[in-house]
């Protein structure tokens, strides 16, 4: 489902389920990105991500997005390349501090690390076919006063 539909549906279910004399407000979520008129998808830039795109990769599908709340910002993008999983992994590992993880199966890799600015980065890489590697990059940044972004503590 598209984020706008999910937010609308969630708000409708919230309103229908709450029969209080003073209605509670659902958490506000602002989706911040340029929208493509063709699919209603969001275009995520390298600047949004805080990382360069893997050289020669192309956007995959329509699930890339930038999401913001008052406490944090999450940028997610799906891309595809003709290169191997290991080349993609090596490229992104060289950009991260404290990168760790590796192969989870013969056709997938998962690793995490941090950017110099402190944002946490998760990268999932999968061999989609004999000729294509798909990967998802997620960058999570806590805003000032938002607490620690380390989910594993």
PyMOL commands that set and color helices and strands:
alter all, ss='L'
color gray80, all
select helices_A, chain A and resi 3-17+46-49+85-93
alter helices_A, ss='H'
color red, helices_A
select strands_A, chain A and resi 30-31+34-35+42-43+58-59+65-68+72-81+97-105+108-114+120-127+133-142
alter strands_A, ss='S'
color yellow, strands_A
deselect
rebuild
show_as cartoon
